[in-house]
Amino acid sequence: MPGKLRIDTGIRQGDSISTFYDPMISKVIVHAETREKATQALAQALQNYQVIGLPTNIKFLQRVLKHPVFKSGSFDTSFIEQNKDVLLSQSRELSLYRQGTVAIVKVYLENLKYRTRRESDIDPWSKRDMFRLNYTPMRELVLVKGEEDDRSLWV
């Protein structure tokens, strides 16, 4: 990678971050001989940077780095406002982590629905607990575009 990379953080792998965390849990700093090399180094660092469980601005920063006006170095403090349609657009693809989270929540809610019913309401022959002798239960979940909206998890 061209340039020098420094990451300032107080968080280590395995640490828990409470709901009262400071939104700036880390910062990535690069230094290189030229602006272009520094931009490339930062883009590569962000590509390899992973934060699990918290929302980040990594995708936003990647869009900033790719923007022609930013690349030119000819911008001012109105850059984000002037380019908000491109910079603030949200990716519609679910990350693998997010897909897993959605799947876990869906299975949990489905199982909770059956566990909270009274035994007298359940016909033992229509139970969906997937119990079978000598059988490893498996459940296939198909995630549909549009389910990345947090509200769909709680419906």
N, C-alpha and C positions, 0 to 999 in steps of 0.2 A: 504494500500500500504506500503510495507517495505521501510524504509528510509525517508529522508526529501526531500521535493520538493520546489524549488524556481524558479519563472519565472520573469525575468528582461525584462521589455518592457516600452516603452513610448506611446504605442498605446492602446486605449480603444475601447470597442464596440461602433460602430457608427462613429468612426473617419474615415476620408477619407485619403487615401494615394495617393499622386500625382505620376506622372511618374518619379519624381526625388527622390523617396524614397531611404533610405539606405537599402540595401538588408537584413541586419540583423535587422529585426523589433522586434525580441525578442529572448531570449535564455532560454533554459530549463536546470536547474541545479539540480542534485540529489546528495544526500549523504547518504551512508548506511554503516553498519558495515563491509561488505565484497564487493568485486568487483561484485560477482554474484548477491547479493541483490540490489546493485546500478544499475546494468544492467537491472534487472527485473523492478525496479522502473521507470527507464527511458523508458523502453519499454511500460509500462502501461501508463505513462504520455503522450508519443507520440501517443498512441492509442486513447487517449481521447482529444488530442489537435486539435483544428480546426482553420484553417485560410481560409477565403472565399475570392475569388477574386484575389488572388496572387499565383504565383507558389511558392512552398516550397520544402525543401529537406527532409521532414518528411519520405517519402517512402524510400529514400536513407538511412537515419539514421536507419530506422527499418531493412533494409537489412543488414546493418553493424552489428547491435546488434545481429542478428540471425546467423551471419557467425561463423563457428567453430573456425577459426583462431582468430577472435576478442574475442570470448568467452574464449579462452585459455589464452589470455593476452600475447601471445608470438608472437608479430608482431613489425614491425618498420615502418618508414615513407614511405616505398614502398608498404604498405598494399593495398592501393586503386589501384595503378597501377597493382599490381600482381593479383588482384581479380576484375578488372574492368568489366569483362564480366558478372559477377553475380551482383556486386554492382551497376553498371550503367544501368542495364537493366530496361526498362520502363514497367510499368504495362499497359496491353492493355485494361483493363476494365475502362469504364467511371464511374466517381463518380456520385452520384445523382445530385450534384450541376452542374457538367460539362454537364450531360445529359440535365438538365433544360436550361442551357445556350445555348447549341446547338439547342434545340427545339425553344427557343425564337428567336434566330437569323434566323433560317430557316423560321419561320412564318413571321417575320419582312421583310425579303428579298422577300418572296412570295407576301406579301401585297404591298410592295414598287413597285414591278414589275407591278402590276395592277393599282396602283395609278398614275404612271408616264406615262401611255398611254393616248393618247388624247381621249376625249369622242367620237369623230367621228369614232375612230377605234374600239370602243367597241359595240358589239351587246348587247343590254340590256338583252336579253334572255340567253346569254351565260356568263353573269357576275358571278363571283365566290365569291361574298361577303357574302354568306351564309345567306342572309336576308330571313326570313320567318315570317309570322304573327304568334304570340303566340308560338314561337319556340326559344329555347335557342341554339345558334349555338355551335357546338363542332367540333373540328378537331383532328383526331388521327394522331400522328406522330410515325413512326417506325424508331428508330435509329439503323443503321447497323454497325457492327464492322468495324473499319477502319475509321469511321467518327470522331474519336477523334483527328485526325490530324488537327491542326489549319487551314491549307490551305484549307480544305474541306468546311470551313465556308464561304469562300469568293469566291467560284466558282459560 
